[in-house]
Amino acid sequence: MKFPEPNIEEFKKVLKREKKGERIHIAELHIDKETLKYLWENFWGENWIEPVDCETQKGTLKNIISLYNKIGFDAIRLSGEFRFSSNLIFNLPKREMKEGLKRIWIEEKTGYIKNWEDFKRYPWPSPEKVDTWVFEYLSEILPENMGIFLCISYGIFEILMFLFGFENLCFQIYDNEELVKRSAEKIGEIIYESYKKFIKIEKIIGIFQGDDMGFKTQTLLPPEFFKKYILPWHKRISELCHENNKIYVLHSCGNIEPLMDFLIEEVKIDAKHSFEDEIMPVWDFKEKYGDKIGIIGGVDVGKLCSLKENELRYYIRKILEKCAGPGYILGSGNSIANYVPPENFLIMLEEGYSFKI
């Protein structure tokens, strides 16, 4: 299998619907460490460096960049453990150890914030103390033909839901709306002010922000809630990107169809990520919104995991035949989780890179 050279300038033009591109470009929200490690060791025969301190963290970053470069990716988006100390740490309600690994469990009923006293006691992180070194170092060592998608935190709604607990949040919207409003503002302020520290770092091409707002059939809360309390902060982050000639991509799982017009016309997102065939296949989304915003992904993760090779190749070609062109970047519908067979991930890459536009 032959992998192309990254071309970040063409990638940006394709995503912004300015051209169709000389080839298919591919991007991911996230590739789990287990998959990166497996590919690095088994397909390229290199030694994986486990991040345990500052120096080994740098070694891990070099491994990741080399791998992304080798598989032809134009942009890299760090998430989870790979952000190291650049991650904004919001303390979550429950933490447990399982089989030697840290697992974070979100309490559905109630979280840290139940009243104004809890709001005042909560250790809100300070934007002034957020460390930018990971992205500065990444920018230093990244090849010229690659770019960085910035993401430093969970989304505004996600953190609000984590801190309140979903059931508690639903009650508080009616019982103490001002508490919900002020908490959303506090979260938004912290994330927005933090992004201002990062946005001018060289090689950052934009912000690829996650904020899951839906499930299979509808938004998690009424659309008006999001328009009133959550999306104004996404609009401010989008404006920050555009003021600095950057791209704003929104990742949101679930059915957020009732919010799409607002996201396009008011928030002014440049592209949308996260697609699931049972909700809306990417080719239907492309037909409906492809003349307004860019699209990243669309290969349903369930099918990426379970289809036989011939079926998977046919399915990916179907997506490309319907979506390839200005505004479309191939990728999984969500992310390359550690349960996605690496061979299937490579099949997706091969079908993409061999597709004739």
N, C-alpha and C positions, 0 to 999 in steps of 0.2 A: 504494500500500500504506500502510495506516494502522498506526502503531506505538502501543502502549499506553504509559501513564505507568508507570514503575517503582513497585513497592509492596513494599518489603522486609519489612514486617510480615506481609503476607499470604503472601509467599514463604516465610518461616520457618514459618508455621503449616501451610502445605501440605506442606512438606518433612518436618515433624515429625508428619504425619498427623493434625493437629488439625482440618482442614477441607479441602474439595475446591477452594476458590478460586472466584473470580468468573470467572476465565479461566485459560488455560494459561500457566504460567510457564516460562521457558527459561533455561538456564545452560550454560556451557562451562568445561571444564578450562583450555583455552587456545585463543586465536585467533592464528595466526601473523601476524607483523608485515606480511608482504606482503599478506595479506588485509585487515587493518585499513587499511593505506595505500591499497589499491585502492578500498575502499568510501568512505573519507574523501575521496579526490580525485575519484572518478568518479561517486559517487551523491550526495554532498553538496557537491562543488565547493570543498572547503576545502584549504588548504595543509598538508601533512604536515610535522611538525618532526622531524628526525633527531636522536637523542640523542647528543651528542658531549661535553658538559660539564654542570655542575650546572644551569645555567639552561635549556639546551635539553632536558635530562631532564625538568625541570618542565613545559616546553611539550609534550613528548611525552605525559606523564601527563594533562595537560589534554585533549589530542586524544583519548586513549583513553577517558577518562571521558565526554567529550561524545558519542563514538560509541556507547559502551555505553548511555548514557542515551537517545540517539536511537532505538536499535533495541529499546528496552523492557526491557533487562536489569536485573534487580533487584540482582544481586550481581556484583562484579568480582573475578576471581582473577588476580593477576599471576604470571607465570612467566618463566623464562629471562632474556633481556636486560632486560626491563622491571622486574626487581627491583633492577637496578643494584647498588650497594654493599651492599644488604641481603641479597644472596644469600650463603649459607654456601659458601665456596669450599673444596672438597676437591680437591686436585691429582689429576688423573686420569693414567693411564699414558702416553697418547700424545696429542700435539697436532700437527696439521698445518695448513698453509695451502693452501687450494684456491680458485682463482679469486678471490683477494682476500678470502675469507671464512674465519673461523676454524671449523674442523671438529674435533670431538673424537671420537677413535676409541678404543674400549675394547678392551684386549687380552684375548682370550678365554683364553689359556693361563696367563699369569702377570702380576701387576700389581706394585705397590710392596711388598706385604707377603708375604714368603716365610718369615720366621723372626722370632724375638724381637728381633734386632738391627734389622731393618727396622721393626718396630713402634715401637721406641724412637726411631729416627731420623726417622720420619715427622712432618712439621710439622702436627700436629693443630691445627685452628682453635680459637680461644678464644671462648666465648660472651660474655665480657666485652667483646670487641672488635667484636662484630657490630653494625653500624650500623642503627638503626631509622628513619632519617629518611624513607625512601621511604613507609613505611606511615603515619607521622605526618603527612607532607605530604598523602598521599592522603586521609587522614581529614579534614584541614582543608578540602579543596576538594570533597569528594564531596557531591553533593546529599543532602538529608535523607531522600529516599525510596529511597536506595540503601545497600548494605552491602558489606563487604569480606570475602572469604574469604582467610584467611592461609595462605601456604605459603612457607617460607624455604629449603627444601633438598630434595634428592633424598631418597628413603626410606632407612630403616635398612638393609634388605636390599640395595637397589640400590648404596649406597655400599660396603657390605661386599664385594659382588660386583665392583665396579669396582676396589677397592683390592687385592683378592687375585687377580683374574682368575678366571673361572668354573671352569676346569679345576683350577687350583691350589687354589681353595676346596674343591672336591669331595675332593681328596686330603687337605687339611689337616684337614677335619672328622674324618677317621680317624687321621691321623698326628700331629696336634697340636691336639686339640680345645680345649685351654685357650687357645691363641692365638686361635682363632676366637671363643671365648666372650668373651675380654677385648676383642677388637676390636669385636664387636657391642655390648658394654657401653659402650665408649668412644664409639662413634658415637651410640648412644642417649642417653647423658648429654649430649653436646654439643648435639644437636638439642632435647632436652627442656629443658635449661637455657636455651637460646636462646629457645624459645617463651615461657618465663616472662617474658622482657623485652618481648614483643610483645602478649601476650594481653589486656592491659587497655587497649590503644589504642582510642579511641572509634571506633565504626562497624564494628569487626571483629565479624562475627556468628559466626565459627567458623574452624576449621582444615580445609582441604581438602587432605589429605596424599596424595601419590602414593607408591606402593611396589609396583612390578611383581613379582609372586611366581609367575606362572604362564605357560604357553604354551598351545597349542591344546588339548592333551589332558590336561594335569595340571599340578601345581605343579612349579616348577623344581628343588626339592629335596623330600625327604620331608616330609609335613605336620608330623610331630613336630619336625623341625628348626625350623620357623617358630614353632610353639607354645612351644618351649623358649627360643629365642634372639631372635626378632624381635618377635613379637606382644606380649610383656610390655611393650615400650617403646611400642607403639601404645596399649596399655591405659593407660599412664601419661599419654600425651598426651590420650587421650580423657577421662580423669579430670580433667586440667587444664582441658579445655574445659567439662566439666559443672560443675566447682567455680565457674567464672566465668560460668555460664549461657550457654555457647556450644555450637555444633553441631560434631560431629566427623564428617567425611565422608572415606571412604577410596576412593582411586582405585587399582585394581590391575588390570593387564592379564592376560589369560590365564585358564585354567581353575583357579580357586581354590575350586571346590565343596567339596573336603575340609576347607576352613578356615572355611566360612561359619557353621556353628553356633558355633564358637569365637569368631569375630568378633562375632557377635550377642550371645551369652550372656556371654562373658568380657571381650572388649575393649569391648563395648557401643558399637559404631559406630552413628551415627544414620542414615547413608545410605551407599549403595554407588554407585560410578561405574565405568564402562568395561564396555562390552558389545559382543559380536561375535556375529552370528547363527549362525556356524558352531560356536561354543562353546555358547551358550545365548541364544536370542532374549530380548529384554527382557521380552516378554509372559509367557514361561515363568518368568522370574525373578520377575516381579511376582506371578504366581499362587502361587509357592512361598514367597516371603519378604515379599511386599508388606504383610502384616498385622503385620510385625515391625520393618521398617526402611524409610526413604525410598529413592527411586531417582532418580538423575540420568542422563539421556541415553538411549541405546538405538538411535539411528538409525545403523545400520552404516555406517562410513566408506566402505567399498568401494562400497556402494550409493549413498551420498550423492555419490560421485564419478562413478559410471558410469551410473546409471539415466536414461532419458529422462524428460522433465518429467512426462508423464502417469503413468508407472510410479512415479516418485518420490513424486508426490502421493498416489497410491493406497497406497503402502507406508507413508508417514508417517501417513495417516489410519487405517490398520490398527493401527499402534502406539497411536495416541491412543484409538481405540475400545476397545482391550483394557486400556490402562494409565491413562487419565486419571482423576483423582480424588485423594483424600487420599494424600499420599506421593509423587506422581509429578511430576517436573520434566523437561520435554522438553529434548533436546540431542543432539549427535552421540554415537556410541558411544565416541569417544575425544577428538578435538579437531578444530578447523577448521584442518587443515594447509594449507600454501600450495599444495598441488595440488588441494584441493577447489574446484571452480568457485564463485566468489562468488555467481553466480546461483542455484546449487543451495542454498547456505546461506540465501539470501533466501527461496527456496521453502519451506524448512523453517520459517523464521520465520513466513511467511504462513500456512501450513497450521496452525501452532500457534495463532497469534493469532486465526484465524478459526474455530477449532473450538469448537462449542457444548458446554459441559459439562452 
